[in-house]
Amino acid sequence: MKKWVLVSISFLCVPLIASAETLKMKDGTLISGSILSQTEYTLNLATSYGNITLNQREIEQILPDKHRLILKGGTQLVGVILDMDEFNLKLQTDDGATVNVDMPQIVTIEAYDYDRGQNAQQEFVEKQIEQQQAQQAAQAQSVHAAGQVSAAGGLTFDSDIDQVFDAKKATVVNGQVQTPAAQVPASSPQLLSDEEAFLKNVKAGNISQQDYAAAAKQELAAKKPQVKKTAAPVKRIEKNFSKYFALQIGATPLDLKATGQLAVGSGMVDVGDDGFDMGGTGIAVSGKFLWRVKESNFWLGPIVSFASVPNNNFNFTQGGHAYEMRSSGSLFSLGAAGNYYLNPKSRFACYLTAALQYEMLSVNYHGMRDDSFAFSDTLSSNGPSGAVGVGVETWIDDLMVGVEARQVFAPRKDELKKSAASNTVLQVQLSWKF
């Protein structure tokens, strides 16, 4: 039955029950006292009836000190006092809330008494003391093994554990473990001879359980096949990713042809409709940053690309002069791209890709005429372009690797209008999802 003990307001500046603890045992017994020391297995408690050592596994919990505050006007608060001085009291209620109360508002403070009866507590403590004294007397008669290490409180590690778990030494006879309960001195089993032990494939004589267990473990380990553990594959949940970044590098064949009138210094030369090939296979580098559209398989974001136009050499004769020319260039594009994943949860994820970009193509040419006249100029073709393609990628640790192929459609203008209207881009890529 719960009891409340009235605490005078004049003592509020002193911590309430500062050195007392209440322990609830698993059998329901409540023990009050001061904790002297404790280990992983035992707890030493000073009570009003003597000092006892409790088994940690028999303690259910250490109960907090609770108080009931009666305020002016009749309001009541129940909880654990966290802090208190002459002006303010901090109380944590049973629902976890923290309340600050001004001291002048408090009429009385009642401390909760967990004790269910002095007789029950005294009986429990006296019983524990008797059991511990009997156990200590039995241990004093046993032979202490050499080299034991003392633990805190004067006990050895072995005796500390034995005190908690009531451990007894066992022996092995004729290959069978004999517990203390099974060992009866009056009718102990007969030891096998060496011949009988050999025929029954057991160990003869008395050996320690430690030696028997070690030998059995070694024998089992020798027979057990070694199984190589393989790390379980990391399961990635696609819906947890919302951003995607890919860095791509590869090659693109650009079919570029210059036709019509080309500027040569202050004059012009006509290279005809056949023109000159100013293209070739160049290096293509791209980067795109995409966001998932809601929780679908569609990703959308910006893309930027750069491709080089390789060097070309060509000669021609016109108007009685011989010309030697060289060309090179670059292609830059910026726009938006989208990926649609067909099987995002598979080991190899395939996707369709498309892009809408604005391209800026620039081809520089320079040369020398046979009369040592040098010239240079630039051809350009700017305009929108579109691309469609496919890709596949797979996870390697926290990264993804893959390949992507795109067909880019971009009609050329002016002197480059006879160039091919589309070109292929083939790239390998390194990408991240996060």
HELIX and SHEET records of a PDB file:
HELIX    1   1 ILE A    9  PHE A   11  5                                   3    
HELIX    2   2 GLN A   56  GLU A   58  5                                   3    
HELIX    3   3 MET A  103  GLN A  105  5                                   3    
HELIX    4   4 GLN A  118  GLN A  141  1                                  24    
HELIX    5   5 PHE A  157  PHE A  165  1                                   9    
HELIX    6   6 PRO A  185  SER A  187  5                                   3    
HELIX    7   7 ASP A  194  LYS A  200  1                                   7    
HELIX    8   8 GLN A  209  LYS A  223  1                                  15    
HELIX    9   9 GLU A  238  ASN A  240  5                                   3    
HELIX   10  10 ASP A  414  LEU A  416  5                                   3    
SHEET    1   A 6 LYS A   3  VAL A   7  0                                        
SHEET    2   A 6 ILE A 106  ASP A 113 -1                                        
SHEET    3   A 6 HIS A  67  LEU A  71 -1                                        
SHEET    4   A 6 GLN A  76  MET A  84 -1                                        
SHEET    5   A 6 ASN A  88  THR A  93 -1                                        
SHEET    6   A 6 THR A  98  ASP A 102 -1                                        
SHEET    1   B 5 GLY A  50  ASN A  55  0                                        
SHEET    2   B 5 THR A  42  THR A  47 -1                                        
SHEET    3   B 5 LEU A  30  GLN A  38 -1                                        
SHEET    4   B 5 GLU A  21  MET A  25 -1                                        
SHEET    5   B 5 ILE A  59  LEU A  63 -1                                        
SHEET    1   C 3 GLN A 176  GLN A 178  0                                        
SHEET    2   C 3 THR A 171  VAL A 173 -1                                        
SHEET    3   C 3 ASN A 206  SER A 208 -1                                        
SHEET    1   D 9 LYS A 243  LEU A 254  0                                        
SHEET    2   D 9 GLY A 280  ARG A 292 -1                                        
SHEET    3   D 9 PHE A 298  GLN A 318 -1                                        
SHEET    4   D 9 HIS A 321  TYR A 341 -1                                        
SHEET    5   D 9 PHE A 348  ARG A 369 -1                                        
SHEET    6   D 9 ALA A 374  ILE A 396 -1                                        
SHEET    7   D 9 LEU A 399  PHE A 409 -1                                        
SHEET    8   D 9 SER A 422  LYS A 433 -1                                        
SHEET    9   D 9 LYS A 243  LEU A 254 -1                                        
SHEET    1   E 2 LYS A 257  ALA A 258  0                                        
SHEET    2   E 2 PHE A 276  ASP A 277 -1                                        
SHEET    1   F 2 GLN A 261  VAL A 264  0                                        
SHEET    2   F 2 GLY A 267  ASP A 270 -1                                        
END                                                                             
